[in-house]
């Protein structure tokens, strides 16, 4: 029996009832360049046409700027499928995106030191 918060696509015993790549119609390449740390946010414009329940759920998760990785985790979908869904929403104007601030230098020493400090505090 599906849990009420999971909708018709998840079942407590069986798990996901629809294969992840079915959600993206088998597409594995998003039309927009998205990084796992890219921030996406809803524009308030409804998507034109029917896109699917995962698209609607993704828009709902983007009321505040949210990373692609966080949305993938919330949707319980692979990152590449989530990127395709988000690209669809970007293409129709329902979402806007912002690249990560450190995109120009992903190996910034201060960023790596902050991650290391955070990991040490967890141990």
C-alpha positions, 0 to 999 in steps of 0.5 A: 500500500502506498504511503499518502505522502509518497503518492501513487509512484511509491509503494512501501513494500515494492518501492518505486513502481515506475522505473526512474528513466521512465520519468524522463522518457528515457532521456539521459541528457538534460537540455540545460547545463546543471551542476549538482550544486547549481541552485534552482528556484521556482519563478511562479510561472506554471509550466505549460502543458502536462509534464508529470507528477515528478515535475510538479513535485520538483517545482514544489521543492524549489520555492527557495533556492535549492541545489540539484543534489537536494532535489534529487534526494527529495525526489528519490531519483538519480541525479541525471534523471533529476537534471532532465526534469529540471531542464524541462522546467527551465525550458518552459520558464517554471524555474530559474537557475544559478551556477555555484559561486565557486564554479570559477575555481572548484578547488578553492583551498578555503572551500576544501578546508571548510569541508575538511573542518566539517568532516573532522567535527563529525568524527 
